[in-house]
Every structure is written in structure tokens, then in C-alpha cells.
């Protein structure tokens, strides 16, 4: 018999716009990655194919199929089985088109681990994203098939099919609430294990990062204080017609920023939408600050740069807000903005589109992500606690978004609440989830760590890895000079966890032995499940 070690990685809008904490392009496939000339080019040893996936795993009478995109790369496979076992790493794409790099580029960490341990690498695209479409539309009636249960069942069916195809034998156990005939070994990066409906903790962590950035002005005001004062002033101005006219004049430089500007037709939703857009720009520069994904997040779209912009004392603080928006869009989205779209109705109209071709990648990713959040996962990023962003994004804003995007008869506050409670009960939440062999890396600068799990359990082999100074999924990317100080030690912890699974009493390092089948699920959770 041979051994399979399965390492599962879940990576985890209108183009150019964040949507509920998700950047355009996806959690680990941000816009600057798509500008990479190699984004759609296969790497050495890599092939791209499709897998015939089940349409509905929970309806035995439904025999329909659809094609799921799959990358396969055996370039680092240890054909001599020096470890005594076949080792397979499986990466699962998140809420976006899956690029070739995660199973091909030897610079990213999963490929570095594959090279170190002699692993074959698979990478599957998530249903309803990219070209992996069970149905060729995103109508609400179709999105009933976009659930975490269906996605997990996709994995179970894929893994079992690959076991049969490649003659991997003797599955050991089950996991993930689906009949996955392999043992469950998870490594969930940046993973919120709690399906909180009101994700106010996100703003708490953003504030913590600002507080931890030691830049102050001549008056002794720290970065977080400057951001707080700016949002307090803007929120106060938004309450009156005269104040909103002041915002029209102040939030501009050389041209009107608000499009459309506030007027007598302005609604409460438009005002909330303004603050959501302002908050988005802070989310982008904090969630990925100092990661190794590109020169932009290493050096430009960072917490330090955000604070330097807010620290400009030669102009009004609202001019600093505008300068931050310009800087963020230049280095995150690669565009020089001259206006700032600010119509709630226009945003909703874009999100109501159901045709894949009209939506484009950015639109279908945003609609799918919001469906998952509204219908099941929650993670609606309010500012309902006393943070620097004030009470600018209340829970009702997100309830209205869910209803307006998908129809009030299908999705509303009661449905969102009840479905979220049911999902939490099903998966167990922070307190009652049942898992073993679980590695949980979280960056302390990652807002998603606000719903992470940090309790070590030697009996169940649950290993939290807290990374000082690191943000979202930072340990996925290649090391670089002057990276966050906590990353090298975190990678050592992850390697130690992997080695503890790969090499055991039956499979000592650098020796062959009788073989059994093991599966390792390495879940890089930027967003999903």
C-alpha cells in the first residue's frame, strides 16, 4: 500500500472595489497579481485540466455534472518514496479565478514545502468562481448550490476520485462533516473559525495596527487619534445638509471626488456607502500590510504609509483623507482616481447582475462572496464598537445590502440571522468544533484574526501560530528582506507541524517502511469556510 499526504489550501465587487473585507481579485489574488505577465502562463511541470464534478452532492436523483478547473504539478514528486510515502498537497481555490502560481511558482511557500518534502501539488478552483460554473448564471435560484457544504463535498469527491485514479489506498478516517475518506489534518491560514454575523472585531484589529504604528505629529497625536478625529468630523458633517455640502467641497482636490455629490436626493444608504468606501481604503492598506506578495504591500500600501499621510500637518485633515484615497488607489488598484463613485443604488444595481459575461470576474466574485456572507458565513464588517471609525457602518447597512442584492423575499435580516446560527451550530464555532491535527497561523496585524482560534491542544494536535507584525496570509508568500520579524519563526513552526505529520513512528525521516494512507488538509483561509 502507498501513502497519500493531502495538504489542502483554501485561499480564500465591482472591479477595483472591496466588498465586505474582500479585495478585488480575491484574498490572495489581489489586482497587482493579475497584472503579472505570468498570471495565466503555466509553470514547468504544471498542467491545467478539468474534473467532472457532481452538480448537487445532496440530491441522489440529480445526475448532472460540471467541469471544475484543476491544476496538477508533479514536478517535485519524490518518485523514490524516500519518506516511505507519497505526499500530495491539495490547494483549494477561494472566491475568485484560480491562478497558476499557487501550484507552479516555486517562490510561494506551498511550492517550497512541496520541493522540500517531495510532494505532488493539485489546485482546484472553487465552484461558481472563475470558469468552474455548475450553472452559467448567478441567479439567486442558482446560488442555492453555492454553499460551504457543497464546496466541502466537492473536495471529498475530488480526493476520493484522485485516490482511485492514482491508486492511493487505505483511507483512514473522516472529517469536515462530509464523507471524506481521508484523515483530517488542517492548516488554516488567517482563518476565522467563528461564523460571527456582526464582525465588529475586524475594526478592532485595524485600530490595534494603527495604535502599533509609532508615528505622531508635532502635537503628539498618534495615527489612530488622527484617523478617529477625521472620521468623527466627517460623520458629524454628514448629519446635516450644510455639513454634506462641506464634504462635497472638502473631499476633493482639483476635481469633485464624490460622484454623485451629496444633494437633496442623498439617502442614508448613500452616506453609509461613502463611509464603507472610505473604510475599504483603510482595510486594504492594513489587511495586507508588509506581506511578501509584491513590492506594493512590502513598501507602499502599508500601515506606515497610511499613518504618514494622515500625519501631514500642512493641510486640513480631510485633505489627508483624500490623499490617502489617491495613494491607496494608485498602489492597490493601479489607477489615478479623479472621482469617487458614491451611489448606493448604482453599487446595488451592479451587484444584482446575474449574467457571468456581464459581471466579469470582479462582479461574479463579489456577488458570490456576498451571497456566502449573507446566506451563511456572516462576517459583516460593522463599526459597531468604539473604534476610530465611529458608528459609520451599522449592522442595518449590511442587512439592507443583503436584501437589495438578492431580493427581500429570499434574503433579509431574519434569514441571514437564522442561516448564520444554523451554520455555526453545524460547524461548531470557536467553542465546539471537532478537529484534530490542526495548524492555525494568524498574523497579529490581520483583521481576520479577530475571529481566530488560539488555544493549543497537544492531545488533538491543535497548533496555533501567532505571527508578530504580520497581516493576512503573510506566511504564504516568499521571505524577503526586512519582513515582519515574526515570520521566520512562524515558518519554522509550520515546518515542524508538517514534519510531525509526515515523519512518524511508521515513517521515520529518510527511511522506507510499510505504508498507510494519510491526508493532510492545509487550509490557507483568506476568506472561505
C-alpha positions in Angstrom: 0.0 0.0 0.0 1.1 3.6 -0.6 0.6 6.7 1.4 -1.0 9.9 0.3 -0.5 13.1 2.3 -3.1 15.7 1.3 -2.3 19.3 2.1 -5.4 21.3 1.3 -5.1 25.1 0.9 -8.2 27.3 0.8 -7.1 30.6 -0.5 -9.5 32.3 0.2 -17.5 43.5 -6.4 -17.2 45.6 -9.0 -13.7 45.6 -10.3 -11.4 47.7 -8.2 -13.7 47.8 -5.1 -13.6 46.0 -1.8 -16.7 44.2 -0.7 -17.1 43.3 2.9 -13.4 42.8 3.6 -12.7 41.1 0.3 -10.3 42.9 -2.1 -10.9 42.9 -5.9 -9.2 39.8 -7.2 -9.6 37.8 -4.0 -7.9 37.4 -0.7 -4.7 36.0 -2.1 -5.2 37.1 -5.8 -5.3 40.9 -5.5 -5.2 43.2 -8.5 -1.4 43.5 -8.7 -1.1 39.8 -9.1 -3.4 39.9 -12.2 -1.0 42.4 -13.7 1.7 39.8 -13.5 2.5 38.8 -17.1 2.8 35.2 -16.0 -0.6 35.1 -14.3 -2.1 32.8 -16.9 1.0 31.0 -18.1 1.7 27.5 -16.8 4.9 26.8 -14.9 7.3 24.0 -15.5 5.7 20.6 -14.8 2.2 22.1 -14.5 -0.9 21.1 -16.4 -4.4 22.6 -16.4 -7.3 20.3 -16.9 -10.9 19.9 -15.8 -12.6 17.4 -13.4 -16.1 16.1 -13.8 -17.7 17.3 -10.6 -21.2 16.5 -9.2 -23.8 19.1 -9.6 -25.6 18.6 -6.3 -24.0 16.3 -3.8 -27.1 16.0 -1.6 -29.6 15.1 -4.3 -29.0 11.5 -5.4 -31.5 11.8 -8.2 -29.6 14.7 -9.8 -27.0 13.2 -12.1 -25.9 16.4 -13.8 -22.2 17.3 -13.9 -20.0 20.3 -14.5 -16.3 20.9 -15.2 -14.1 22.1 -12.3 -10.8 23.6 -13.3 -7.8 21.7 -11.8 -4.0 22.3 -11.8 -1.7 19.4 -11.4 2.0 19.6 -10.8 4.2 16.6 -10.0 7.5 18.3 -10.8 8.7 17.8 -7.2 7.3 14.4 -6.7 9.6 12.0 -4.7 9.4 9.0 -7.1 11.8 7.0 -4.8 9.5 7.5 -1.8 12.4 8.4 0.4 9.9 9.3 3.2 8.2 6.0 2.7 5.0 7.6 1.4 3.5 9.5 -1.5 2.9 13.1 -0.4 0.2 15.1 -2.1 -0.5 18.8 -1.4 -4.0 19.9 -2.4 -4.8 23.6 -2.7 -8.4 24.7 -2.9 -9.2 28.0 -4.6 -11.3 30.6 -2.9 -13.7 33.3 -4.1 -12.0 34.1 -7.4 -10.4 32.7 -10.5 -7.6 30.4 -9.5 -4.2 31.4 -11.0 -1.4 29.1 -11.9 1.1 30.4 -9.4 -0.2 28.6 -6.3 0.7 25.2 -7.8 3.5 26.3 -10.0 5.6 29.2 -8.8 8.5 27.8 -6.7 8.7 31.1 -4.8 5.4 30.7 -2.9 5.6 28.7 0.3 3.4 25.8 -0.7 5.7 25.1 -3.6 8.7 25.5 -1.4 7.2 22.9 1.0 6.4 20.7 -2.0 10.1 20.8 -3.1 11.3 20.2 0.5 9.1 17.1 1.0 8.8 15.8 -2.5 5.1 16.4 -2.9 2.8 16.4 -5.9 0.6 19.5 -6.0 -3.1 19.8 -7.0 -5.0 23.0 -7.0 -8.8 23.0 -7.6 -11.0 26.1 -8.5 -14.0 26.8 -6.2 -17.5 26.2 -7.6 -19.1 29.3 -9.1 -15.8 31.2 -9.5 -13.5 31.6 -12.5 -14.6 29.1 -15.1 -15.9 26.5 -12.6 -19.6 27.0 -13.1 -22.2 24.5 -12.2 -24.7 26.8 -13.8 -23.9 29.5 -16.3 -25.6 32.3 -14.3 -25.6 33.7 -10.8 -29.3 34.0 -10.2 -30.5 33.5 -6.6 -32.1 30.3 -7.6 -28.7 29.0 -8.9 -26.8 30.3 -5.8 -28.6 27.7 -3.7 -25.7 25.5 -4.9 -23.1 27.9 -3.6 -22.7 26.8 0.0 -19.8 25.6 2.1 -21.4 22.2 2.4 -21.4 21.7 -1.4 -17.9 23.0 -1.6 -16.6 20.6 1.1 -18.4 17.8 -0.7 -16.6 18.8 -3.9 -13.4 18.3 -2.1 -14.4 14.9 -0.7 -15.5 13.7 -4.2 -12.3 15.0 -5.8 -10.0 13.5 -3.2 -11.7 10.1 -3.4 -11.5 10.2 -7.2 -7.8 11.1 -7.2 -7.2 8.3 -4.7 -8.7 5.9 -7.2 -7.1 7.3 -10.3 -3.6 7.3 -8.8 -4.0 4.1 -6.7 -3.7 5.8 -3.3 -5.1 3.2 -0.9 -6.5 2.6 2.6 -8.1 5.8 3.7 -8.0 6.3 7.4 -10.9 8.4 8.7 -13.5 11.1 8.0 -13.5 14.9 8.5 -15.2 18.2 7.7 -18.8 16.9 8.2 -18.7 15.2 4.7 -17.8 11.6 3.8 -14.2 12.5 3.1 -12.3 9.1 3.3 -9.0 10.5 4.4 -7.7 11.7 7.8 -8.3 15.3 8.6 -5.2 17.4 9.0 -5.9 21.1 8.6 -3.6 24.1 8.4 -5.9 27.1 8.2 -4.1 30.3 7.5 -5.7 33.6 8.6 -8.7 31.5 9.4 -11.8 32.9 11.2 -13.2 29.7 12.8 -16.2 31.6 14.2 -19.2 32.5 11.9 -19.9 35.8 13.6 -22.7 37.6 11.9 -21.6 41.0 13.2 -17.8 41.1 12.6 -17.0 44.2 14.6 -13.7 42.6 15.7 -12.3 43.4 12.3 -12.3 47.2 13.0 -10.8 46.5 16.5 -7.7 44.9 14.9 -7.4 47.7 12.3 -7.3 50.1 15.2 -4.7 47.9 17.0 -2.5 48.1 13.9 -2.8 51.9 13.8 -2.0 52.1 17.5 1.0 50.0 17.0 2.4 52.2 14.2 4.7 54.7 16.1 4.1 57.9 14.0 2.9 61.0 15.7 2.6 64.7 14.7 4.1 67.8 16.4 1.1 67.9 18.8 1.7 64.4 20.0 -1.3 63.0 18.2 -0.9 59.3 17.2 -2.0 57.7 14.0 -5.1 56.2 15.4 -6.1 59.5 17.0 -5.7 61.3 13.7 -7.9 58.7 11.9 -10.5 59.0 14.7 -10.7 62.8 14.5 -11.1 62.6 10.7 -14.0 60.1 10.9 -15.6 62.0 13.7 -15.5 65.2 11.7 -16.9 63.5 8.6 -19.6 61.7 10.5 -20.7 65.0 12.1 -20.7 66.8 8.8 -22.8 64.0 7.2 -25.7 64.7 9.6 -26.9 68.0 8.0 -27.4 69.4 4.5 -24.8 72.2 5.2 -22.4 69.6 6.5 -22.8 67.4 3.5 -22.1 70.3 1.2 -18.9 70.9 3.2 -18.0 67.3 2.5 -18.6 67.9 -1.2 -16.1 70.8 -1.1 -13.6 69.3 1.2 -13.4 65.8 -0.2 -11.8 66.9 -3.4 -8.6 68.1 -4.8 -8.6 69.6 -8.3 -11.9 67.9 -9.1 -15.0 66.6 -7.4 -14.3 63.4 -5.5 -17.9 62.4 -4.7 -19.8 61.1 -7.7 -22.6 62.0 -7.4 -22.0 64.7 -4.8 -24.4 64.9 -1.9 -27.6 66.8 -2.6 -31.3 66.8 -1.7 -31.6 63.3 -3.2 -28.9 61.9 -0.9 -30.1 58.9 1.2 -28.9 57.4 4.4 -27.7 54.5 2.3 -25.6 56.9 0.2 -23.9 58.3 3.3 -23.2 54.8 4.7 -21.9 53.9 1.3 -19.4 56.8 1.5 -18.1 55.6 4.8 -17.9 52.0 3.5 -15.8 53.2 0.6 -13.6 55.2 3.0 -13.3 52.2 5.3 -12.3 50.0 2.4 -9.2 52.1 1.7 -8.1 51.5 5.3 -8.9 47.8 5.1 -6.7 47.4 2.0 -3.6 49.0 3.5 -3.9 47.2 6.8 -5.1 43.7 5.8 -2.1 43.1 3.6 0.5 45.4 5.2 4.1 44.2 5.0 3.3 40.9 3.4 5.6 39.5 0.7 3.1 39.3 -2.1 4.5 42.3 -4.0 6.7 45.4 -3.7 3.5 47.3 -3.2 2.5 45.6 0.0 6.1 45.5 1.2 6.7 49.2 0.8 3.8 51.3 -0.4 0.3 50.0 0.6 1.3 49.7 4.3 0.2 50.8 7.7 3.3 53.0 8.0 2.4 54.9 4.7 -1.2 55.3 5.8 -0.1 57.0 9.0 2.5 59.2 7.3 -0.3 60.5 5.0 -2.6 61.2 8.0 0.3 62.9 9.7 0.6 65.7 7.1 0.1 68.9 9.2 0.4 71.3 6.3 -3.2 70.9 5.2 -6.7 70.1 6.6 -7.2 66.6 7.9 -9.9 66.0 5.3 -7.4 66.8 2.6 -5.3 64.0 4.2 -8.3 61.6 3.9 -8.4 62.5 0.1 -4.7 62.0 -0.2 -5.0 58.6 1.4 -7.7 57.6 -1.1 -5.5 58.7 -4.0 -2.4 56.8 -2.6 -4.4 53.7 -1.9 -6.0 53.5 -5.4 -2.7 54.2 -7.1 -0.8 51.5 -5.2 -3.6 49.0 -4.7 -5.7 49.2 -7.8 -3.1 50.8 -10.1 -5.4 53.7 -11.0 -5.2 57.5 -10.6 -8.6 58.5 -9.3 -10.2 61.8 -10.1 -13.7 61.0 -8.7 -15.0 58.6 -6.1 -18.2 56.6 -7.0 -20.6 57.1 -4.2 -24.1 55.9 -5.3 -25.5 53.1 -3.2 -28.1 52.4 -5.8 -25.5 52.1 -8.6 -23.5 49.7 -6.4 -26.5 47.5 -5.8 -27.5 47.6 -9.4 -24.1 46.3 -10.4 -24.4 43.5 -7.7 -27.8 42.5 -8.9 -26.5 41.4 -12.3 -26.6 37.6 -12.8 -25.0 37.1 -16.2 -21.4 35.9 -15.9 -20.3 37.7 -19.0 -21.7 41.0 -18.0 -20.5 40.6 -14.4 -16.9 39.7 -15.4 -14.6 38.1 -12.9 -14.7 41.0 -10.5 -18.5 41.2 -10.5 -19.2 37.4 -10.2 -16.6 37.1 -7.4 -18.2 39.9 -5.4 -21.7 38.6 -5.9 -20.7 35.1 -4.9 -18.7 36.3 -1.9 -21.6 38.4 -0.6 -24.0 35.5 -1.1 -21.9 33.3 1.1 -21.6 36.0 3.7 -25.3 37.0 3.7 -26.6 33.4 3.4 -24.3 31.6 5.8 -21.0 32.8 7.0 -21.8 36.3 8.2 -18.5 38.3 8.7 -20.4 41.5 8.0 -17.8 44.1 9.0 -19.6 46.8 11.0 -18.0 49.5 13.1 -20.4 48.9 15.9 -17.8 49.2 18.7 -15.9 52.3 19.9 -13.1 52.3 17.3 -11.5 55.1 15.3 -14.2 54.7 12.5 -17.1 55.6 14.8 -20.6 54.3 14.2 -20.3 54.8 10.4 -21.2 51.2 9.3 -24.1 49.8 11.4 -25.4 46.3 11.0 -28.6 47.5 9.3 -26.5 48.8 6.3 -25.3 45.2 5.7 -28.8 43.7 6.2 -30.1 46.2 3.6 -27.3 45.3 1.2 -28.1 41.6 1.5 -31.8 42.2 0.9 -31.2 44.6 -2.0 -28.7 42.3 -3.7 -30.6 39.1 -3.6 -34.2 40.1 -3.0 -36.0 40.7 0.3 -38.1 37.5 -0.1 -35.0 35.4 -0.3 -32.6 37.3 1.9 -33.3 39.6 4.8 -32.2 40.2 8.4 -34.2 37.3 9.8 -33.0 34.8 7.1 -29.4 36.0 7.5 -29.5 35.6 11.3 -31.2 32.2 11.2 -28.9 30.8 8.5 -25.8 32.0 10.3 -27.0 30.4 13.5 -27.6 27.1 11.7 -24.1 27.2 10.1 -22.5 28.0 13.4 -24.3 25.1 15.1 -23.4 22.8 12.2 -19.7 23.5 12.2 -19.3 24.1 15.9 -17.9 27.7 16.0 -15.0 28.6 18.2 -16.1 26.6 21.2 -17.5 23.3 19.8 -15.7 22.5 16.6 -14.3 19.0 16.5 -10.9 18.7 14.8 -7.5 17.1 15.2 -4.2 17.8 13.6 -4.9 21.5 13.1 -2.3 24.2 12.5 -3.7 27.8 12.7 -1.3 30.6 11.6 -2.6 34.1 12.2 -0.9 37.4 11.8 -1.4 39.8 14.7 -1.9 42.6 12.1 -4.5 40.6 10.3 -8.1 41.9 10.9 -9.4 38.4 10.3 -7.5 37.1 13.3 -10.3 38.8 15.4 -12.3 35.6 14.9 -9.3 33.2 15.1 -8.6 30.3 17.5 -5.6 30.5 19.7 -5.8 27.6 22.2 -3.1 24.9 21.8 -4.2 21.3 22.4 -1.5 18.7 22.4 -4.0 15.8 22.6 -5.7 16.9 19.4 -2.5 18.3 17.9 -4.0 21.8 17.5 -1.2 24.2 17.0 -1.9 28.0 16.9 0.8 30.1 15.3 0.7 33.8 16.2 2.8 35.9 13.9 4.0 39.2 15.3 3.7 42.2 12.9 2.3 40.1 10.0 -1.1 40.5 8.2 -3.4 38.4 6.1 -1.8 35.1 4.8 1.7 36.6 5.1 3.2 33.2 5.6 2.1 32.1 2.2 4.5 34.4 0.4 8.2 34.2 -0.2 10.6 35.6 2.5 12.0 39.0 1.9 14.5 41.4 3.5 13.0 43.4 6.4 9.9 41.3 6.5 7.9 41.2 9.8 10.1 39.8 12.5 7.7 37.0 13.4 7.6 35.3 10.0 10.8 33.2 10.1 9.8 31.6 13.4 6.3 31.1 12.1 7.5 29.2 9.1 9.7 27.1 11.4 6.6 26.2 13.4 4.7 25.3 10.3 7.5 23.1 9.1 7.7 21.4 12.5 4.0 20.7 12.3 4.3 19.3 8.8 7.3 17.1 9.8 5.4 15.8 12.8 2.7 14.6 10.4 4.9 13.4 7.6 7.5 11.6 9.7 6.1 9.4 12.4 7.0 6.1 14.1 5.9 4.2 11.0 7.6 6.6 8.6 10.8 7.9 10.1 12.8 10.5 8.2 14.9 9.3 5.3 13.6 5.7 5.6 11.1 3.5 3.9 8.5 1.4 5.7 5.2 -0.3 5.4 2.7 2.3 4.2 -0.7 3.5 5.1 -2.7 6.4 3.7 -2.7 9.8 5.4 -4.3 13.0 4.3 -3.2 16.5 5.3 -5.6 19.4 4.7 -3.6 22.6 4.7 -6.2 25.3 4.5 -4.9 28.8 3.8 -8.1 30.6 4.7 -8.2 34.1 3.5 -11.9 34.0 3.4 -13.9 30.9 2.9 -15.3 28.0 5.1 
